[in-house]
Amino acid sequence: MPESTTPVSVTHIIGGGLAGLAAALALTEAGRRVVIYEAGPACGGRARSYFDRELGCRIDNGNHLLLSGNRAAMRYLDIVGARDTLAGPAGPVFPFMDLRGGQRWTLRPNAGRLPWWVFSARRGVPGARLADYARLLRLRFAGAEDTVGGLLPRNALYERLIEPLAVSGLNTPADAGSARLFWAIIAETLARGGANCVPCWPRVGLSESFIDPAVAWLQARGGVLHTGHRIAALEQARGRVTGLAGPGGAVTVSDADSVVLAAPAAVSAGLLPALHVPDAHEAIVNLHFKLQVPAGEAGFWGLVGGNAEWVFAKTGIASVTISAANRLLDRPAEVLARAVWPEVCRATGIVAPMPQWRLIREKRATFSATPAQHKRRPQSTTGLPNLLLAGDWTDTGLPATIEGAIRSGFAAAQQVTASRPSA
């Protein structure tokens, strides 16, 4: 029998963040060839770890709390065999403290869908009434212009649970955050019961859980990764992408090939000038204090009424996350660290002078998850038959999260395989 002369198709993936890596994993699982072009020195994008020489330890560029209901993220970790690199409590446990009065409580949703935990004072939010929980259903029927703060009354449930979850999930002030996007988070986690709300995070670091295992898995199966390789332009002809202009010259995109553009929104818009993308952003501030603190029951605490929002007890460091942090971009780093450290001490129960610390500001951490910005998110298709989009800024149905980024990569891969069956 003569050898087949059918060309072997390649999917060229521009961007080695979580969206690009997820697309590469799914395509490789389907038996496709993938080539990743990452502009930076390493893959990972905003989900990466590095060794901080001043602190003398590895830290993440940002803290990310995952939930067991994040199905795409868990599938990603299962593909590369890294789910066991996550840490966290055995069940849905969320300790909180109100810094204004010192009151503590622990949210403990029951495992099943029927939320009988709302009837228990020991499992729910202090001061919240059954009617307050019932009003959360307003989110399910939110309109395109509705915001979290505009739809729900300010009461104990709002201040002690809804607002902290909305700010961290949307990375946008709750008064301005899209109610539809917030409901998308609730619908896939809390509304499905506590079994979908078990919190977890990388035991060592984001790179060790999400990036390094994925890169090794892809390379072991023939995937090609080019780092330090910025794609400067997409060459087009006959209504399709025909080439990628890179540092070593143009890369030809054959008729059998596909392209997944998984770069950040601004970069993608530069490559596709007609593309409309979110153009307002919110910052995230992370503070890492070099001190081992007791992990407590869950390994983290949610804080209300102060500067810090979440405190994580990690190996050798206490890490603090402050979301929707545009208001803090001009505050001096040491002033902010000295304001936050007493809050860490109160949350963890320690008494200690402020240790060495590192502050990281991500000025454009995510798009601002307002109704107006949500409308600017494009679909994964582009009008060019061999070009698809992926990224947490595309219309994933979720705000800009790890889950949304990975889901977008999987969706792009599925469309590639559906439109171009294997030879």
Secondary structure, DSSP 8 states (H G I E B T S, - for coil): ---------EEEEE--SHHHHHHHHHHHHTT-EEEEEESSSSS-TTS-EEEETTTTEEEESS---EETT-HHHHHHHHHHT-GGGEE--SS--EEEEETTT--EEEE---SSSS-GGGG-TTTS-TT--HHHHHTTHHHHT--TT-BHHHHS--SHHIIIIIHHHHHHHHSS-TTTSBHHHHHHHHHHTGGG-GGG--EEEESS-HIIIIIHHHHHHHHHTT-EEEES----EEEEETTEEEEEEETTEEEE--TT-EEEE-S-HHHHHHHSTT------EEEEEEEEE-S----TTTSEEEEESSS--EEEEETTEEEEEE-S-GGGTTS-HHHHHHHHHHHHHHHHT-------EEEEEEEEEEE--SHHHHHT---SB-SSTTEEE-STTS--SS-SSHHHHHHHHHHHHHHHHHHS---
